[in-house]
């Protein structure tokens, strides 16, 4: 996915939801922090979004712009309408989002992308192989700071032993990269 495609997704999803703002999460939120992120971080053709002010419109976005939709077939990527509750994020993540908004390219609509350290912490909660690889690339490319990531892990709403396990994974991985 490219930054221009993220802007297109923001325009389309805001039009469908009749909202001016979205929360963008999942791997393609990386584009808010790094519009030219390494290709390995932009390989997904899916943008996860929730309308910020009209979460009840999330399913409509998924139906109109989601996987196998005409939008997907036409543009080669799709917009997955999904509630933000599907992600586990660190405390106060809302204050750190990165706005993607441009008068012409997003028609003034705003996609609030999850900040990169919050995104990495959330990916580690899922702990799927693709999520661990995503965070490994972030660490090896020095796109995130180990200390900030560990601090964000400490702010996850998880049991203490789960946070410790994720912290140890980060410490081990940083030694390997």
ABEGO torsion letter per residue (X at the ends): XBAAAAAAAAAAAAAAAGBABBBBBEAAAAAAABAABBAAAAABABBBBBBAABAAAAAAAAAAABBGBAAAAAAGBBBBBBBAAABBBBBGAAAABBBBBBAAAAGGBBBBBBBAAAAAAAAAAAGBAAAAAAAAAAAAAGABBAAAAAAAAAABBBBAAAAAAAAAAAAAAAAAX
